[in-house]
Amino acid sequence: MVRIRSVLAGVMAAVVGTLGLVVGTGNPAAAETPLGHCYDDSTPAHRDAAPWRLPGGVQASWPTPLGLINGDVLRVTASGRIRIDHWGTSKSIAGELPLAGSGWPAPGLRRYMLIGKVTIGAVWLKSTGLTYGAGKWFPIGTDSDCMMYQSGALPEGGQLVLSFNDDNLGDNGDNAAVVVKQWI
């Protein structure tokens, strides 16, 4: 019985060792991709030098100096509150419940939250696990987490547009302080 156990233990050790050689103990190549660099929060190819102000009543394109190319990864962080009416009601850019209904820019997302869309291609968001096509608003709030730009065909070079999930931007005020990081 002791001999069988020692033989089985030896076989198991050999199998585990072989799996370690074949499969590996990690995937160091994953960190070598833009998405891996974002996950690791390593130094991006571009980071806004200072937060830029996104007014509460507009849709604005992020002025990327590098352009957007298939496979680029972005992470948007933001802070602030926006005024949502002429009476001074203020809301966090993280948004609030209940979720927005039809007639809002992004139904099903939190009301008043910072949202984004791309003009060409699509964006995959780590935070939701979903892909959002061109013109489809996606959640950002105070931190978008890692998001990968996808553009399988020409033209590449879409723009990232930011705004707020409000059914009436016209009476808004104040702004969000936004910083975008880009890994290429």
ABEGO torsion letter per residue (X at the ends): XAAAAAAAAAAAAAAAAAAAAAAEABBAAAAABAAAAAAAGBBBABBBABBBBBBAABBBBBBBAAEBBBGBBBBBBBBEBBBABAAGBBBBAAEBOBBBBBGBABBGBBBGBBBBBBABEBBBBAAAGBBBBBGBBBBAEABAEBBBBBBABOBBGBBBBBBBBBABAAABBEBBBBBBBBBX
